[in-house]
Amino acid sequence: MRNPFRRWGWTRRGAGAPEQRDIGVGDVSWPVDDLASPSALSVPGAMRLSPVFAAGRLLASSVSSLPIHQYRRVGGLTTHLPLAHLFQKPAAQGTIDDWLVRAMLSLVYRGNAVGVVTERDWLEFPTKIEWLNPSDVFVQDTNAIGTRGSATDPVWSYLGVELPSEDVVHIPWMTLPGRVWGLSPIAAYAVTVSTGLAAQKFVDDYFRAGGQPPGRFKNTMQTIDQGQASVIKRRVVQAIRSHEPIVYGKDWDYEPITISVAEAQFCETQRLTATQIAAIYGIPPEKIGGETGGSYSYSSPEQRQIELVQDALLPYLTRLQNHLSECLPRGQFIKFDADALIRVDLAGRMDAYEKGRLIGMWNIDEIRAKEDEAPLPDGKGQDWTPLPIQAGSNITVPQIRSRREDPGLHLIKTPRGNHG
């Protein structure tokens, strides 16, 4: 049987050399469709709407800017490890930041990030993953459970060529039971986006047609011909453009034209669209041009940033961490340092460092590293001993009193069950 991947030049080498795969895909862009209806809405069409583009930019740039840490957990012991090659140079082009941006944009706009392993180490763990254009990927996952082409045994193809399932890395946004392919956010809010695009197109057509005249002059005493009217109109337009006073005779009335109520609703429509898109992605509305109301208007910038991390970024970070950790040896995992986005002021950081050092959570060198400072010489900053113990103080562990000793103490009983 002819190998369908021969045209990609996929080869497997011996155990002593890395496995190399080259994909000659070329420049394949996402298709652009005209906005005829919400069902015809495309990703490039939706990205023409500024709140949609802003949401993708915010989420992708935030995730790609986070530090990545790799750990090994054996029993109850967690050890910090150097980053694997996959998270240092994960693709042929660009850096780890570019790689994460491509994955996030696929998730944000398409609902699926699909990659193919192009290089492995001698233990067969991936060292390079190339993200594919989701619009060029097809997965058969609707057959009966247990059969080929079902959710338990999906069949993947890219540009009409079947992919080995063991080489596919798939991260979905949200999936329905019995399906593998994730839901598309663009399809989920197609009506919202199409409404915003329609309002945006209305303004574009409005100004292309010359806009609305600022007012009109009416002569109430005498009749003028077209030539005289043209001269008067030119003089008025010139005065308006030069912001100079308008001088006219006593028999002329000037009536300014105000924008209609329907046209004035455009700005409100744009704000509403941005607010709805922010709600879909869990983003604070003001970050993409929406409007914040209620008690959120009085929250601090730091609190708003925490909300961004918890409501918008954390679901994506969890998916990326879990799926990418499967590419590592058993017991190893990665974690994004989301605290890097919550950068408090110097006084707040020093207060947190002081408390962390007090209880022995951090040593001096770890605190200095957080501020990009060099460690203390001769290993003087490697001591984790809590400061009270280091100073010779005795710490008394509080004892839990029973209900018999304190009748006012109410004990909460946890029902038995499988809680791990």
DRENSE-692001 format. One line per field, with one value per residue (C-alpha): x, y, z; residue in one letter. Coordinates in pm, 1 decimal. Example, Ala and Ser with C-alpha at 12.3 -4.5 7.8 and 13.67 -1.06 7.14 Angstrom:
east <- 1230.0	1367.0
north <- -450.0	-106.0
up <- 780.0	714.0
resn <- A	S
END
This chain:
east <- 0.0	131.7	231.6	7.7	269.0	551.3	488.1	549.6	882.6	798.4	1062.1	1141.9	1500.4	1675.8	1644.7	1973.8	1872.5	1579.5	1284.3	1244.6	939.1	912.0	577.7	567.3	238.8	309.9	117.2	-241.5	-467.5	-808.0	-1091.8	-1261.4	-1636.2	-1860.5	-2088.5	-2421.6	-2568.0	-2448.7	-2412.5	-2170.4	-1951.0	-1583.7	-1294.1	-1126.0	-1464.0	-1518.9	-1167.9	-1263.9	-1472.3	-1239.9	-1372.6	-1320.2	-966.6	-899.3	-1023.8	-794.4	-499.5	-554.1	-592.0	-311.5	-58.2	-137.3	-87.3	226.6	386.9	356.7	663.2	642.8	770.4	818.4	787.4	809.3	574.8	657.8	429.0	391.4	724.4	728.4	1061.8	1132.2	1291.8	1459.2	1225.5	1209.3	1317.7	951.7	906.3	1231.4	1213.1	875.2	848.2	1062.5	964.0	948.3	991.1	783.2	587.4	493.4	403.8	169.0	9.0	-72.2	-225.6	-428.8	-563.3	-679.9	-856.4	-1004.9	-1136.1	-1174.4	-1234.3	-965.3	-585.3	-460.3	-90.5	114.4	433.9	719.5	1014.3	1067.8	1357.8	1507.4	1242.4	968.0	855.2	767.1	1028.2	853.3	483.9	357.7	12.0	-208.4	-471.7	-795.1	-993.1	-777.0	-825.5	-1114.7	-1197.2	-1446.1	-1596.1	-1967.1	-1970.8	-2096.3	-1887.2	-1619.7	-1591.5	-1335.6	-1431.2	-1602.9	-1523.2	-1319.0	-1126.8	-1138.7	-989.7	-789.3	-704.3	-524.0	-569.3	-724.5	-438.5	-505.5	-291.1	-155.1	-357.6	-48.2	103.0	-201.3	-209.4	-562.0	-670.9	-1045.3	-1221.9	-1553.7	-1684.7	-2025.4	-2067.7	-1977.2	-1773.7	-1402.7	-1412.0	-1462.4	-1733.0	-1637.3	-1673.3	-1725.8	-2026.6	-2152.3	-2183.9	-2227.7	-2538.9	-2361.7	-2062.5	-2275.0	-2473.3	-2153.3	-2019.9	-2346.9	-2321.2	-1958.4	-2050.8	-2327.8	-2079.6	-1835.0	-2107.3	-2221.8	-1884.7	-1814.1	-2130.6	-1997.1	-2158.8	-2451.7	-2451.2	-2405.9	-2705.7	-2899.0	-2950.2	-3291.0	-3372.4	-3708.0	-3721.7	-3598.3	-3565.1	-3217.3	-3108.5	-2884.6	-2568.5	-2621.3	-2702.3	-2376.4	-2174.6	-2341.4	-2292.5	-1921.4	-1871.5	-2055.5	-1859.5	-1531.6	-1622.1	-1717.2	-1392.1	-1178.9	-1369.9	-1432.8	-1748.1	-2030.5	-2166.1	-2488.1	-2770.0	-3069.6	-3293.1	-3109.3	-3201.4	-2949.8	-3087.3	-2835.6	-2909.8	-2885.2	-2816.9	-3125.9	-3200.9	-3152.2	-2808.9	-2710.6	-2767.3	-2456.4	-2217.7	-2447.5	-2459.0	-2080.5	-2048.3	-2315.4	-2142.1	-1808.8	-1973.5	-2140.1	-1815.7	-1637.0	-1899.9	-1845.5	-1471.2	-1493.2	-1294.9	-1353.6	-1556.6	-1352.1	-1042.7	-1199.1	-1408.2	-1713.8	-1880.8	-1849.5	-2145.1	-2260.5	-2020.0	-1738.2	-1699.0	-1555.4	-1312.2	-938.3	-717.5	-547.1	-881.8	-980.3	-655.8	-725.0	-1070.2	-910.0	-681.6	-950.5	-1242.0	-1073.2	-720.6	-746.0	-971.0	-727.2	-422.5	-572.6	-639.1	-291.2	-124.5	-313.9	-279.4	83.2	181.2	73.7	370.5	609.6	723.8	485.4	489.9	609.9	392.0	411.2	246.4	203.3	294.7	-25.9	89.3	327.1	27.9	-75.8	209.3	139.1	331.9	669.1	525.2	277.1	545.6	779.0	500.4	427.7	798.6	832.3	544.4	667.9	1014.3	870.3	699.7	978.7	787.1	1073.9	1441.6	1629.3	1764.2	1415.1	1286.7	1581.5	1518.8	1160.6	1304.9	1569.7	1850.6	2154.2	2167.3	2368.6	2732.5	2847.2	2493.1	2388.1	2041.7	1953.7	1810.6	1433.5	1413.5	1116.5	1244.4	1095.3	1269.0	1588.7	1580.1	1537.4	1170.2	946.2	634.6	342.2	115.4	-249.0	-449.5	-794.5	-1046.8	-1313.6	-1685.3	-1685.3	-1421.2	-1603.9	-1981.7	-1997.0	-1767.7	-1965.2	-1791.4	-1872.1	-1903.5	-1800.7	-2000.9	-1803.2	-1742.1	-1481.6	-1304.8	-954.8
north <- 0.0	343.2	560.7	874.8	1069.7	1015.0	1354.1	1509.7	1327.9	1165.1	910.2	718.7	682.9	456.5	483.6	669.2	965.4	1203.4	1138.7	1414.6	1509.0	1793.5	1934.1	2120.2	2293.7	2632.2	2946.7	2840.2	3121.0	3087.3	3136.3	3474.6	3478.6	3778.1	3851.0	3748.0	3600.2	3480.8	3128.6	3257.9	3436.7	3344.7	3390.2	3662.1	3833.0	3824.1	3958.5	4272.7	4358.7	4531.4	4367.2	4019.3	4103.6	4267.5	3960.7	3729.8	3962.8	3996.2	3623.9	3509.6	3771.3	3714.9	3338.4	3361.5	3604.9	3371.7	3183.6	2803.8	2573.9	2197.8	1964.3	1599.4	1464.9	1134.1	1047.7	1367.6	1516.5	1777.6	1866.2	2157.4	2046.7	2223.2	2282.2	2006.1	2078.8	2094.5	2412.9	2574.8	2539.1	2375.5	2451.3	2510.1	2876.4	3128.9	3103.2	2949.4	3277.1	3256.2	2889.8	2964.4	3255.3	3024.7	2767.9	3029.3	3199.1	2859.8	2799.5	3148.6	3175.9	2814.0	2630.7	2374.3	2374.2	2082.5	2000.5	1724.3	1585.7	1646.8	1543.6	1304.2	1217.9	872.0	784.6	880.0	1186.6	1487.5	1759.7	1958.7	2013.1	2215.6	2368.9	2311.4	2539.1	2410.5	2485.7	2232.4	1958.7	1711.9	1455.0	1171.9	1126.8	1064.9	687.7	446.7	435.5	167.8	170.8	343.9	704.0	745.8	964.8	679.3	611.4	928.6	945.4	1260.0	1401.3	1713.3	1850.2	1518.2	1305.8	1080.5	1152.1	888.3	931.8	895.0	1203.2	1427.7	1675.2	1811.4	2073.5	2152.8	2455.3	2291.5	1956.0	1790.8	1434.7	1180.1	1428.9	1507.6	1829.2	2137.4	2397.9	2711.0	3039.0	3220.7	3000.8	3039.6	3416.5	3455.4	3670.3	3903.5	3944.4	3991.7	4264.6	4445.7	4409.8	4542.8	4849.8	4893.9	4865.8	5121.7	5383.3	5296.6	5340.3	5660.5	5828.8	5687.6	5860.4	6190.7	6185.7	6397.8	6774.9	6981.1	7203.7	7393.1	7757.9	7881.3	8215.4	8348.1	8679.9	8631.8	8364.6	8268.7	8062.9	7754.2	7952.3	8183.0	7884.6	7714.9	8025.2	8049.9	7677.9	7693.1	7987.5	7814.1	7489.6	7681.6	7864.7	7541.0	7365.3	7660.6	7698.1	8063.8	8259.4	8248.4	8582.9	8598.0	8843.9	8912.3	8717.9	8386.2	8125.8	7859.3	7531.3	7273.7	6909.2	6679.6	6306.9	6088.9	5868.1	5552.4	5666.6	5772.3	5412.6	5304.8	5384.0	5205.5	4903.8	4893.0	4906.5	4638.7	4412.8	4451.0	4378.8	4062.9	3935.5	4007.1	3801.0	3505.6	3504.2	3604.5	3923.1	4248.8	4449.1	4768.2	4583.9	4538.0	4853.1	4745.6	4906.6	4795.7	4846.5	4767.9	4704.9	4616.6	4984.8	5038.7	4745.4	4812.8	4754.0	4470.2	4305.3	4341.7	4175.4	3887.7	3851.1	3838.5	3556.0	3357.1	3401.7	3427.2	3284.0	3000.1	2776.0	2807.6	2760.3	2445.5	2294.5	2378.4	2245.2	1915.4	1838.1	1945.3	1759.0	1438.5	1491.8	1450.0	1136.6	1002.6	1199.5	1518.9	1818.2	2186.0	2482.7	2842.1	3103.7	3309.5	3520.0	3697.4	3885.9	4015.3	4255.6	4447.2	4753.9	4733.6	4770.8	4489.2	4258.7	4325.8	4251.5	3918.4	3828.8	3909.3	3680.5	3403.7	3417.8	3434.6	3096.3	2939.2	2924.5	3093.9	3140.5	3465.2	3350.4	3262.4	3605.8	3773.2	3568.1	3696.8	4048.3	3942.7	3977.7	3749.4	3497.4	3572.7	3453.7	3131.0	2987.2	3223.5	3264.1	2893.5	2853.3	2782.6	2773.2	2980.5	3299.4	3239.8	2900.5	3047.9	3310.1	3043.2	3102.3	2815.5	2762.9	2594.2	2396.2	2476.9	2177.2	2093.6	2085.9	1820.8	1891.5	1753.8	2008.6	2290.2	2234.3	2543.3	2382.1	2247.3	1973.3	1930.2	1568.2	1484.0	1198.7	897.6	863.2	842.7	1175.9	1053.9
up <- 0.0	-92.4	200.9	191.5	393.2	147.9	-7.6	335.7	368.4	701.9	804.6	1120.5	1228.8	1472.1	1847.0	1871.5	1652.9	1678.8	1454.6	1193.1	992.6	746.8	642.5	313.4	367.6	210.4	279.2	340.3	459.3	619.1	368.9	364.7	308.3	263.0	555.3	408.8	725.6	1067.8	927.9	662.7	917.5	886.0	1126.5	916.3	883.4	1258.9	1320.2	1130.6	1435.8	1679.9	2002.8	1851.9	1746.2	2083.4	2271.4	2074.3	2114.8	2490.7	2556.9	2325.4	2436.2	2805.2	2787.6	2572.6	2817.9	3117.5	3245.5	3217.9	3491.2	3468.8	3765.5	3861.9	4126.5	4294.2	4581.4	4779.6	4668.4	4389.8	4227.3	3995.8	3665.7	3373.3	3079.7	2821.6	2464.3	2359.9	2563.6	2453.5	2073.2	2004.7	1630.7	1325.5	1306.8	1588.9	1962.6	2239.2	2254.6	1884.7	1929.7	2218.4	2030.5	1737.0	1969.1	2157.7	1843.9	1718.2	2048.8	2078.8	1723.6	1607.9	1933.4	1848.4	1846.5	1637.8	1614.4	1461.5	1614.8	1373.0	1588.9	1880.0	2107.7	2143.5	2403.0	2152.1	2347.0	2126.9	2093.3	1817.7	1745.6	1449.6	1488.2	1184.3	1037.9	1200.1	884.2	696.7	958.6	954.2	1221.2	1187.4	1535.5	1479.2	1432.2	1698.0	2014.1	1994.7	1614.8	1395.7	1336.6	1674.1	1972.9	2122.3	1798.1	1584.5	1236.8	1165.8	823.8	709.5	357.6	264.2	402.4	701.5	1007.4	1246.4	1561.8	1781.5	1616.3	1665.0	1954.9	1993.8	2247.3	2227.9	2375.3	2471.9	2353.0	2354.9	2485.5	2221.5	2017.3	1986.7	1785.2	2001.3	1958.8	1767.9	1960.4	1628.9	1553.5	1911.3	1887.1	1509.8	1554.4	1798.6	1568.8	1257.6	1435.9	1526.4	1172.7	1031.9	1257.1	1156.2	787.9	836.7	955.8	677.7	414.6	589.4	558.2	212.3	97.6	229.8	570.8	677.1	603.2	921.4	844.6	582.5	487.7	385.6	224.7	341.4	155.1	-197.2	-461.0	-586.3	-882.1	-878.3	-948.1	-652.2	-431.3	-534.8	-446.3	-105.4	-38.4	-121.4	109.2	392.5	349.3	339.3	658.8	833.6	732.0	836.5	1165.5	1086.6	1173.1	920.6	805.1	609.4	540.5	755.3	519.8	570.4	834.5	937.1	1072.5	1203.6	1129.1	1430.1	1399.1	1420.3	1718.0	1507.8	1390.8	1742.0	1854.4	1661.0	1947.6	2191.7	1957.3	1941.0	2320.6	2360.6	2108.5	2287.0	2623.8	2489.0	2336.9	2664.7	2848.5	2612.9	2676.8	3043.4	2979.0	3169.8	2914.1	2938.4	2810.0	2464.6	2437.9	2636.3	2931.9	3293.2	3520.3	3870.1	4154.9	3913.2	3833.9	4183.3	4195.5	4192.8	3885.9	4070.0	4141.4	3776.9	3672.6	3910.6	3754.5	3409.3	3518.7	3698.9	3458.4	3118.7	3128.6	3379.3	3162.6	2870.4	3093.1	3245.6	2902.7	2775.9	3089.6	3092.4	2721.8	2687.7	3004.9	2829.3	2595.8	2891.6	3077.5	3336.9	3660.2	3491.0	3417.7	3329.3	3493.4	3380.1	3639.9	3624.8	3920.1	3680.8	3538.7	3880.5	3936.3	4255.2	4365.9	4539.3	4890.0	4829.5	4692.4	4983.2	5229.4	5057.4	5049.3	5418.0	5512.6	5281.1	5433.3	5785.1	5755.8	5549.9	5223.7	5034.6	5101.2	5034.8	4698.5	4574.6	4674.8	4504.2	4188.6	4177.1	4157.1	3899.6	4154.1	4185.5	4476.6	4786.3	4778.0	4941.5	4955.6	5233.9	5086.7	5067.2	5417.8	5435.3	5817.4	5939.5	6097.8	6447.1	6465.9	6324.4	6600.0	6869.0	6941.6	7048.4	6837.7	7010.6	6780.9	6865.5	6981.6	6847.3	7127.7	7137.4	7166.3	7521.2	7625.4	7449.2	7406.9	7182.8	6926.4	6628.6	6433.7	6066.3	5965.6	5610.9	5456.3	5351.8	4981.3	4711.0	4757.5	4671.3
resn <- M	R	N	P	F	R	R	W	G	W	T	R	R	G	A	G	A	P	E	Q	R	D	I	G	V	G	D	V	S	W	P	V	D	D	L	A	S	P	S	A	L	S	V	P	G	A	M	R	L	S	P	V	F	A	A	G	R	L	L	A	S	S	V	S	S	L	P	I	H	Q	Y	R	R	V	G	G	L	T	T	H	L	P	L	A	H	L	F	Q	K	P	A	A	Q	G	T	I	D	D	W	L	V	R	A	M	L	S	L	V	Y	R	G	N	A	V	G	V	V	T	E	R	D	W	L	E	F	P	T	K	I	E	W	L	N	P	S	D	V	F	V	Q	D	T	N	A	I	G	T	R	G	S	A	T	D	P	V	W	S	Y	L	G	V	E	L	P	S	E	D	V	V	H	I	P	W	M	T	L	P	G	R	V	W	G	L	S	P	I	A	A	Y	A	V	T	V	S	T	G	L	A	A	Q	K	F	V	D	D	Y	F	R	A	G	G	Q	P	P	G	R	F	K	N	T	M	Q	T	I	D	Q	G	Q	A	S	V	I	K	R	R	V	V	Q	A	I	R	S	H	E	P	I	V	Y	G	K	D	W	D	Y	E	P	I	T	I	S	V	A	E	A	Q	F	C	E	T	Q	R	L	T	A	T	Q	I	A	A	I	Y	G	I	P	P	E	K	I	G	G	E	T	G	G	S	Y	S	Y	S	S	P	E	Q	R	Q	I	E	L	V	Q	D	A	L	L	P	Y	L	T	R	L	Q	N	H	L	S	E	C	L	P	R	G	Q	F	I	K	F	D	A	D	A	L	I	R	V	D	L	A	G	R	M	D	A	Y	E	K	G	R	L	I	G	M	W	N	I	D	E	I	R	A	K	E	D	E	A	P	L	P	D	G	K	G	Q	D	W	T	P	L	P	I	Q	A	G	S	N	I	T	V	P	Q	I	R	S	R	R	E	D	P	G	L	H	L	I	K	T	P	R	G	N	H	G
END
